[in-house]
Amino acid sequence: MDIEQLVRRELADGRHSPEGWAEPVQRVQAGVRRRRHRRYTIILSATAVVIVLVGAALLRPATMDAPPAQTVFEWVAEPAALPELDRRDPRPDAKPCTDDALGNEAWHEQTGDTFTVLIANNRIERCTLAGPSSIVATEIATGARVTLTGTLPLRHGFDQAPATIDPGEPARIDVEVQPCAAPRYQHPRIIAGGREVPVDLAPGCGYAASPWYVQAPLINAPLTVTMSAPGTVRRGTALVYDVTVRNAFPRAFSLQPCPAYQQTIAGLKTTYRLNCAAKSVPRHSALTFRMRFEVPATAPLGPTVLTWMAVAADGRVAIANLSNGGVPIEITE
């Protein structure tokens, strides 16, 4: 028997079968599976812990958002100055307002000797009334129409010129008469978008007008404020009323720093600090603040309007009964 035959015989003999690799491979694979299983278990456990912790944090209200122990806060006699009011930034100029873009009817406001004419944008596009104002009037002696060039400065720092107005928004112009013993002019008119708008001013020796401008609106805080007040108050006594501040948003509104507020009645005005025992108005909640207004014995009798406005440190405002401008009050003897 040669060597080749001997090798073949030994290899065919089952007694000499070598240990196969199947078992070690299976053990390795089983070990890999065990390690993967442990790793997945650890990852899933850690993820579950994170979810539980995050969920607990979300469900637990923040310190600022915790419901206050009380929801009605009494008046505090702490006089305060209002912060500077935040207003809309000036707009860039748009295309010029034309005669057909402006409303058919102008309306008027009067403050002292200043007569303000308002005229609204009647189109669906923004437009601008720009350039110097023009006034035409009738010369009494000759009946001739003359152009007058007297100019008035803007009265307030928040007046913005030129007047870039949105649909429905009014542009404004202030006009004053120069009184004299022997008037020279009458029937003044201002020029708006190529159209003459009459101004209800008495005859005088001249007229002056401001540029066309807009009053930049205030920036409102995300709060709704309502007042509950008695319908009458005797002068010389205190008007006690409630202001309810509601936060409909899903996060607390901070009252730190504590806002100031202004209340007015019959042309009288007082400014105080709010009672900020509560550090915030919680989400989806309301707080009520009891107010007090000492009505002087000299206050004019008759109907008037009570107004209230709080101003946050950043200049945003919260105005009570914004839709109707306040609450009617009757001042009695």
C-alpha positions as a LaTeX table, in Angstrom:
\begin{tabular}{lrrr}
\hline
Residue & $x$ (\AA) & $y$ (\AA) & $z$ (\AA) \\
\hline
Met1 & 0.00 & 0.00 & 0.00 \\
Asp2 & 1.53 & 3.17 & $-1.08$ \\
Ile3 & 1.36 & 6.45 & 0.78 \\
Glu4 & $-1.55$ & 7.84 & $-1.24$ \\
Gln5 & $-3.69$ & 4.83 & $-0.46$ \\
Leu6 & $-2.77$ & 5.07 & 3.23 \\
Val7 & $-3.81$ & 8.71 & 3.39 \\
Arg8 & $-7.10$ & 7.98 & 1.66 \\
Arg9 & $-7.83$ & 5.16 & 4.11 \\
Glu10 & $-7.07$ & 7.28 & 7.13 \\
Leu11 & $-9.20$ & 10.12 & 5.83 \\
Ala12 & $-12.15$ & 7.80 & 5.26 \\
Asp13 & $-11.85$ & 6.41 & 8.77 \\
Gly14 & $-14.53$ & 8.10 & 10.88 \\
Arg15 & $-12.47$ & 7.70 & 13.99 \\
His16 & $-10.12$ & 10.33 & 12.70 \\
Ser17 & $-12.77$ & 12.94 & 11.72 \\
Pro18 & $-11.45$ & 16.34 & 12.82 \\
Glu19 & $-13.54$ & 18.66 & 14.97 \\
Gly20 & $-15.51$ & 20.76 & 12.47 \\
Trp21 & $-15.77$ & 24.57 & 12.46 \\
Ala22 & $-19.53$ & 24.51 & 12.67 \\
Glu23 & $-19.66$ & 24.51 & 16.46 \\
Pro24 & $-17.14$ & 27.33 & 16.97 \\
Val25 & $-18.86$ & 29.41 & 14.28 \\
Gln26 & $-22.20$ & 28.83 & 15.93 \\
Arg27 & $-20.73$ & 29.81 & 19.26 \\
Val28 & $-19.27$ & 32.99 & 17.76 \\
Gln29 & $-22.57$ & 33.81 & 16.08 \\
Ala30 & $-24.47$ & 33.14 & 19.29 \\
Gly31 & $-22.05$ & 35.41 & 21.18 \\
Val32 & $-22.51$ & 38.14 & 18.59 \\
Arg33 & $-26.26$ & 37.80 & 18.91 \\
Arg34 & $-26.06$ & 37.97 & 22.71 \\
Arg35 & $-23.89$ & 41.09 & 22.58 \\
Arg36 & $-26.21$ & 42.74 & 20.08 \\
His37 & $-29.19$ & 41.85 & 22.21 \\
Arg38 & $-27.53$ & 43.33 & 25.31 \\
Arg39 & $-26.58$ & 46.50 & 23.35 \\
Tyr40 & $-30.13$ & 46.92 & 22.01 \\
Thr41 & $-31.51$ & 46.34 & 25.49 \\
Ile42 & $-29.21$ & 49.01 & 26.94 \\
Ile43 & $-30.09$ & 51.48 & 24.15 \\
Leu44 & $-33.81$ & 50.88 & 24.53 \\
Ser45 & $-33.57$ & 51.20 & 28.30 \\
Ala46 & $-31.65$ & 54.48 & 28.02 \\
Thr47 & $-34.12$ & 55.80 & 25.46 \\
Ala48 & $-37.02$ & 54.90 & 27.72 \\
Val49 & $-35.37$ & 56.74 & 30.61 \\
Val50 & $-34.85$ & 59.85 & 28.44 \\
Ile51 & $-38.47$ & 59.73 & 27.25 \\
Val52 & $-39.72$ & 59.42 & 30.80 \\
Leu53 & $-37.53$ & 62.31 & 31.99 \\
Val54 & $-38.48$ & 64.56 & 29.06 \\
Gly55 & $-42.14$ & 63.68 & 29.47 \\
Ala56 & $-41.96$ & 64.51 & 33.15 \\
Ala57 & $-40.29$ & 67.82 & 32.36 \\
Leu58 & $-42.97$ & 68.66 & 29.81 \\
Leu59 & $-45.80$ & 67.70 & 32.11 \\
Arg60 & $-44.34$ & 69.57 & 35.07 \\
Pro61 & $-45.10$ & 73.34 & 34.71 \\
Ala62 & $-42.14$ & 75.68 & 34.71 \\
Thr63 & $-41.68$ & 77.82 & 37.77 \\
Met64 & $-42.93$ & 80.88 & 35.89 \\
Asp65 & $-45.92$ & 78.92 & 34.56 \\
Ala66 & $-47.04$ & 77.50 & 37.89 \\
Pro67 & $-50.58$ & 78.61 & 38.80 \\
Pro68 & $-50.46$ & 81.41 & 41.38 \\
Ala69 & $-51.90$ & 80.88 & 44.82 \\
Gln70 & $-54.41$ & 83.65 & 44.11 \\
Thr71 & $-56.00$ & 85.07 & 40.96 \\
Val72 & $-57.30$ & 88.43 & 42.28 \\
Phe73 & $-54.74$ & 91.06 & 43.25 \\
Glu74 & $-55.54$ & 94.20 & 45.21 \\
Trp75 & $-54.56$ & 97.71 & 44.15 \\
Val76 & $-51.13$ & 98.96 & 45.20 \\
Ala77 & $-50.48$ & 102.71 & 45.57 \\
Glu78 & $-47.15$ & 102.79 & 43.74 \\
Pro79 & $-46.92$ & 105.69 & 41.26 \\
Ala80 & $-44.82$ & 104.91 & 38.18 \\
Ala81 & $-43.80$ & 106.33 & 34.82 \\
Leu82 & $-44.79$ & 104.55 & 31.63 \\
Pro83 & $-41.96$ & 102.99 & 29.60 \\
Glu84 & $-41.46$ & 104.26 & 26.06 \\
Leu85 & $-44.19$ & 102.80 & 23.87 \\
Asp86 & $-43.17$ & 100.40 & 21.11 \\
Arg87 & $-44.57$ & 101.25 & 17.67 \\
Arg88 & $-44.49$ & 99.92 & 14.13 \\
Asp89 & $-41.34$ & 100.80 & 12.19 \\
Pro90 & $-41.64$ & 103.27 & 9.29 \\
Arg91 & $-42.66$ & 101.69 & 6.00 \\
Pro92 & $-40.80$ & 102.10 & 2.73 \\
Asp93 & $-42.45$ & 104.33 & 0.16 \\
Ala94 & $-45.01$ & 102.74 & $-2.16$ \\
Lys95 & $-46.49$ & 104.01 & $-5.40$ \\
Pro96 & $-48.14$ & 107.45 & $-5.10$ \\
Cys97 & $-51.77$ & 107.60 & $-3.95$ \\
Thr98 & $-53.99$ & 108.81 & $-6.78$ \\
Asp99 & $-57.36$ & 110.52 & $-6.52$ \\
Asp100 & $-59.26$ & 107.29 & $-7.16$ \\
Ala101 & $-57.18$ & 105.49 & $-4.49$ \\
Leu102 & $-58.41$ & 107.79 & $-1.73$ \\
Gly103 & $-61.80$ & 107.57 & $-0.06$ \\
Asn104 & $-64.61$ & 109.83 & $-1.15$ \\
Glu105 & $-65.14$ & 111.22 & 2.34 \\
Ala106 & $-62.55$ & 112.90 & 4.53 \\
Trp107 & $-63.18$ & 113.34 & 8.24 \\
His108 & $-61.82$ & 115.74 & 10.81 \\
Glu109 & $-60.38$ & 115.86 & 14.30 \\
Gln110 & $-59.60$ & 118.99 & 16.28 \\
Thr111 & $-57.13$ & 119.47 & 19.11 \\
Gly112 & $-56.96$ & 123.05 & 20.33 \\
Asp113 & $-56.16$ & 125.26 & 17.33 \\
Thr114 & $-54.96$ & 122.34 & 15.22 \\
Phe115 & $-57.40$ & 120.87 & 12.71 \\
Thr116 & $-56.53$ & 117.39 & 11.42 \\
Val117 & $-57.93$ & 116.02 & 8.18 \\
Leu118 & $-57.95$ & 112.24 & 7.70 \\
Ile119 & $-58.49$ & 110.50 & 4.39 \\
Ala120 & $-58.32$ & 106.72 & 3.91 \\
Asn121 & $-56.79$ & 104.49 & 1.27 \\
Asn122 & $-59.78$ & 103.13 & $-0.66$ \\
Arg123 & $-57.89$ & 100.58 & $-2.76$ \\
Ile124 & $-56.51$ & 97.09 & $-2.07$ \\
Glu125 & $-52.89$ & 98.20 & $-2.49$ \\
Arg126 & $-50.58$ & 100.22 & $-0.30$ \\
Cys127 & $-49.84$ & 103.75 & $-1.53$ \\
Thr128 & $-47.93$ & 106.85 & $-0.38$ \\
Leu129 & $-48.94$ & 110.49 & 0.01 \\
Ala130 & $-45.59$ & 112.23 & $-0.13$ \\
Gly131 & $-44.07$ & 115.62 & $-0.80$ \\
Pro132 & $-44.84$ & 119.02 & 0.74 \\
Ser133 & $-48.45$ & 119.77 & 1.58 \\
Ser134 & $-50.37$ & 122.27 & $-0.51$ \\
Ile135 & $-53.17$ & 124.58 & 0.58 \\
Val136 & $-55.32$ & 126.69 & $-1.70$ \\
Ala137 & $-57.65$ & 129.36 & $-0.37$ \\
Thr138 & $-59.82$ & 132.16 & $-1.67$ \\
Glu139 & $-58.58$ & 135.72 & $-1.31$ \\
Ile140 & $-61.46$ & 137.65 & 0.21 \\
Ala141 & $-60.70$ & 140.97 & $-1.50$ \\
Thr142 & $-60.40$ & 139.62 & $-5.05$ \\
Gly143 & $-62.07$ & 136.21 & $-4.99$ \\
Ala144 & $-58.90$ & 134.77 & $-6.53$ \\
Arg145 & $-57.60$ & 131.33 & $-5.55$ \\
Val146 & $-54.11$ & 131.49 & $-4.08$ \\
Thr147 & $-51.64$ & 128.87 & $-2.92$ \\
Leu148 & $-50.27$ & 129.25 & 0.62 \\
Thr149 & $-46.99$ & 127.70 & 1.70 \\
Gly150 & $-46.90$ & 127.89 & 5.50 \\
Thr151 & $-45.64$ & 124.61 & 6.99 \\
Leu152 & $-46.23$ & 122.98 & 10.37 \\
Pro153 & $-43.88$ & 120.48 & 12.04 \\
Leu154 & $-45.16$ & 117.07 & 13.00 \\
Arg155 & $-46.56$ & 117.16 & 16.52 \\
His156 & $-45.41$ & 113.77 & 17.84 \\
Gly157 & $-42.27$ & 111.71 & 17.62 \\
Phe158 & $-44.29$ & 108.70 & 16.45 \\
Asp159 & $-45.82$ & 110.54 & 13.47 \\
Gln160 & $-44.29$ & 109.06 & 10.29 \\
Ala161 & $-43.94$ & 111.01 & 7.04 \\
Pro162 & $-44.49$ & 110.50 & 4.20 \\
Ala163 & $-47.84$ & 108.81 & 4.71 \\
Thr164 & $-47.55$ & 105.24 & 3.41 \\
Ile165 & $-50.99$ & 103.77 & 4.05 \\
Asp166 & $-52.47$ & 100.29 & 3.81 \\
Pro167 & $-56.01$ & 99.64 & 2.53 \\
Gly168 & $-58.46$ & 101.32 & 4.90 \\
Glu169 & $-55.73$ & 103.13 & 6.82 \\
Pro170 & $-55.96$ & 106.95 & 6.98 \\
Ala171 & $-53.33$ & 109.49 & 6.08 \\
Arg172 & $-53.36$ & 112.65 & 8.20 \\
Ile173 & $-52.54$ & 116.29 & 7.69 \\
Asp174 & $-52.62$ & 119.05 & 10.35 \\
Val175 & $-53.83$ & 122.51 & 9.35 \\
Glu176 & $-53.88$ & 125.74 & 11.36 \\
Val177 & $-55.33$ & 129.17 & 10.67 \\
Gln178 & $-53.41$ & 132.38 & 11.34 \\
Pro179 & $-56.06$ & 134.56 & 13.00 \\
Cys180 & $-56.09$ & 138.32 & 12.51 \\
Ala181 & $-58.41$ & 141.31 & 12.90 \\
Ala182 & $-58.95$ & 141.72 & 9.15 \\
Pro183 & $-58.89$ & 138.26 & 7.54 \\
Arg184 & $-57.47$ & 138.00 & 4.02 \\
Tyr185 & $-58.35$ & 134.39 & 3.12 \\
Gln186 & $-61.21$ & 131.97 & 3.49 \\
His187 & $-62.41$ & 128.53 & 2.33 \\
Pro188 & $-59.07$ & 126.71 & 2.61 \\
Arg189 & $-58.57$ & 123.40 & 0.81 \\
Ile190 & $-55.72$ & 120.94 & 0.92 \\
Ile191 & $-54.50$ & 118.88 & $-2.04$ \\
Ala192 & $-54.66$ & 115.10 & $-1.62$ \\
Gly193 & $-53.76$ & 112.80 & $-4.49$ \\
Gly194 & $-54.59$ & 115.52 & $-6.99$ \\
Arg195 & $-57.95$ & 116.34 & $-5.37$ \\
Glu196 & $-58.96$ & 119.32 & $-3.25$ \\
Val197 & $-60.28$ & 118.44 & 0.21 \\
Pro198 & $-62.15$ & 121.24 & 2.06 \\
Val199 & $-60.99$ & 122.20 & 5.55 \\
Asp200 & $-63.51$ & 123.62 & 8.01 \\
Leu201 & $-61.45$ & 126.55 & 9.27 \\
Ala202 & $-62.44$ & 130.16 & 9.86 \\
Pro203 & $-61.15$ & 133.01 & 7.68 \\
Gly204 & $-57.69$ & 134.27 & 8.59 \\
Cys205 & $-54.53$ & 135.94 & 7.38 \\
Gly206 & $-52.97$ & 132.64 & 6.34 \\
Tyr207 & $-53.04$ & 128.88 & 6.71 \\
Ala208 & $-50.26$ & 126.40 & 7.39 \\
Ala209 & $-50.20$ & 122.62 & 7.02 \\
Ser210 & $-47.97$ & 119.74 & 8.05 \\
Pro211 & $-46.70$ & 117.05 & 5.68 \\
Trp212 & $-49.00$ & 114.07 & 5.12 \\
Tyr213 & $-48.24$ & 111.52 & 7.83 \\
Val214 & $-49.45$ & 108.37 & 9.57 \\
Gln215 & $-49.56$ & 107.66 & 13.28 \\
Ala216 & $-47.59$ & 104.47 & 13.77 \\
Pro217 & $-49.74$ & 101.95 & 15.66 \\
Leu218 & $-48.71$ & 100.55 & 19.01 \\
Ile219 & $-47.39$ & 96.99 & 19.34 \\
Asn220 & $-49.80$ & 94.90 & 21.40 \\
Ala221 & $-48.75$ & 92.28 & 23.93 \\
Pro222 & $-50.37$ & 88.81 & 23.41 \\
Leu223 & $-52.97$ & 89.45 & 26.11 \\
Thr224 & $-56.71$ & 90.19 & 26.19 \\
Val225 & $-57.80$ & 92.74 & 28.78 \\
Thr226 & $-61.36$ & 93.49 & 29.90 \\
Met227 & $-62.77$ & 95.85 & 32.53 \\
Ser228 & $-65.69$ & 95.43 & 34.90 \\
Ala229 & $-66.76$ & 98.75 & 36.41 \\
Pro230 & $-69.88$ & 100.27 & 37.98 \\
Gly231 & $-71.94$ & 102.43 & 35.65 \\
Thr232 & $-71.77$ & 105.50 & 37.91 \\
Val233 & $-69.38$ & 107.12 & 40.34 \\
Arg234 & $-69.83$ & 110.15 & 42.58 \\
Arg235 & $-67.20$ & 112.79 & 42.19 \\
Gly236 & $-65.03$ & 113.17 & 45.24 \\
Thr237 & $-65.09$ & 109.39 & 45.80 \\
Ala238 & $-63.03$ & 106.42 & 44.64 \\
Leu239 & $-64.02$ & 104.38 & 41.60 \\
Val240 & $-63.16$ & 100.73 & 42.30 \\
Tyr241 & $-63.18$ & 98.41 & 39.31 \\
Asp242 & $-61.60$ & 95.17 & 38.08 \\
Val243 & $-59.26$ & 94.54 & 35.16 \\
Thr244 & $-58.97$ & 90.93 & 33.98 \\
Val245 & $-55.86$ & 89.99 & 32.00 \\
Arg246 & $-56.22$ & 86.78 & 30.00 \\
Asn247 & $-53.39$ & 84.83 & 28.37 \\
Ala248 & $-54.80$ & 82.52 & 25.68 \\
Phe249 & $-51.38$ & 81.35 & 24.49 \\
Pro250 & $-49.63$ & 78.06 & 25.39 \\
Arg251 & $-46.82$ & 79.72 & 27.34 \\
Ala252 & $-46.72$ & 82.05 & 30.33 \\
Phe253 & $-46.50$ & 85.83 & 29.85 \\
Ser254 & $-43.88$ & 87.26 & 32.19 \\
Leu255 & $-44.74$ & 90.17 & 34.50 \\
Gln256 & $-41.07$ & 90.75 & 35.29 \\
Pro257 & $-40.12$ & 93.59 & 35.22 \\
Cys258 & $-43.51$ & 94.61 & 36.56 \\
Pro259 & $-45.53$ & 96.66 & 34.03 \\
Ala260 & $-46.88$ & 100.14 & 34.68 \\
Tyr261 & $-50.41$ & 101.11 & 33.74 \\
Gln262 & $-52.32$ & 104.28 & 32.96 \\
Gln263 & $-55.99$ & 104.87 & 33.75 \\
Thr264 & $-58.03$ & 107.84 & 32.52 \\
Ile265 & $-61.49$ & 109.21 & 33.20 \\
Ala266 & $-63.05$ & 112.55 & 32.23 \\
Gly267 & $-59.71$ & 113.81 & 30.90 \\
Leu268 & $-57.95$ & 112.93 & 34.18 \\
Lys269 & $-55.01$ & 110.56 & 34.13 \\
Thr270 & $-53.03$ & 108.59 & 36.73 \\
Thr271 & $-50.18$ & 106.12 & 36.32 \\
Tyr272 & $-49.23$ & 103.34 & 38.74 \\
Arg273 & $-47.27$ & 100.11 & 38.97 \\
Leu274 & $-49.24$ & 96.88 & 38.65 \\
Asn275 & $-49.46$ & 94.54 & 41.64 \\
Cys276 & $-47.07$ & 91.86 & 40.39 \\
Ala277 & $-47.34$ & 89.44 & 43.30 \\
Ala278 & $-47.84$ & 86.93 & 40.49 \\
Lys279 & $-44.66$ & 86.75 & 38.42 \\
Ser280 & $-46.51$ & 85.86 & 35.23 \\
Val281 & $-49.90$ & 85.31 & 33.67 \\
Pro282 & $-49.98$ & 81.51 & 33.26 \\
Arg283 & $-50.79$ & 79.96 & 29.91 \\
His284 & $-54.50$ & 79.58 & 29.14 \\
Ser285 & $-55.30$ & 81.48 & 32.36 \\
Ala286 & $-56.46$ & 84.86 & 33.61 \\
Leu287 & $-55.58$ & 87.15 & 36.50 \\
Thr288 & $-57.78$ & 89.93 & 37.88 \\
Phe289 & $-56.33$ & 93.19 & 39.20 \\
Arg290 & $-58.45$ & 95.44 & 41.40 \\
Met291 & $-58.08$ & 99.07 & 40.40 \\
Arg292 & $-58.79$ & 102.33 & 42.18 \\
Phe293 & $-59.29$ & 105.81 & 40.73 \\
Glu294 & $-59.79$ & 108.81 & 43.03 \\
Val295 & $-62.31$ & 110.98 & 41.18 \\
Pro296 & $-61.73$ & 114.63 & 42.14 \\
Ala297 & $-64.58$ & 116.69 & 43.56 \\
Thr298 & $-64.06$ & 119.06 & 40.62 \\
Ala299 & $-64.47$ & 116.37 & 37.95 \\
Pro300 & $-67.03$ & 117.35 & 35.29 \\
Leu301 & $-70.45$ & 115.80 & 35.72 \\
Gly302 & $-72.03$ & 113.62 & 33.10 \\
Pro303 & $-71.08$ & 110.72 & 30.84 \\
Thr304 & $-67.44$ & 109.89 & 30.23 \\
Val305 & $-65.26$ & 106.89 & 29.38 \\
Leu306 & $-62.91$ & 104.93 & 31.63 \\
Thr307 & $-59.78$ & 103.68 & 29.85 \\
Trp308 & $-56.91$ & 101.45 & 31.02 \\
Met309 & $-53.60$ & 100.54 & 29.39 \\
Ala310 & $-50.65$ & 98.56 & 30.76 \\
Val311 & $-47.17$ & 98.97 & 29.28 \\
Ala312 & $-44.54$ & 96.23 & 29.60 \\
Ala313 & $-40.85$ & 97.06 & 29.99 \\
Asp314 & $-40.27$ & 96.40 & 26.27 \\
Gly315 & $-42.93$ & 98.97 & 25.31 \\
Arg316 & $-45.67$ & 96.56 & 24.25 \\
Val317 & $-49.13$ & 97.51 & 25.45 \\
Ala318 & $-52.24$ & 95.72 & 26.72 \\
Ile319 & $-55.31$ & 97.93 & 26.31 \\
Ala320 & $-58.55$ & 97.13 & 28.09 \\
Asn321 & $-61.74$ & 96.84 & 26.02 \\
Leu322 & $-59.75$ & 97.61 & 22.89 \\
Ser323 & $-62.67$ & 97.15 & 20.51 \\
Asn324 & $-64.78$ & 99.94 & 22.01 \\
Gly325 & $-62.13$ & 102.16 & 23.58 \\
Gly326 & $-63.10$ & 101.72 & 27.24 \\
Val327 & $-66.12$ & 101.51 & 29.54 \\
Pro328 & $-68.81$ & 104.22 & 29.78 \\
Ile329 & $-69.11$ & 105.83 & 33.23 \\
Glu330 & $-71.52$ & 108.47 & 34.52 \\
Ile331 & $-70.03$ & 110.96 & 37.01 \\
Thr332 & $-72.69$ & 112.16 & 39.42 \\
Glu333 & $-72.91$ & 114.74 & 42.19 \\
\hline
\end{tabular}
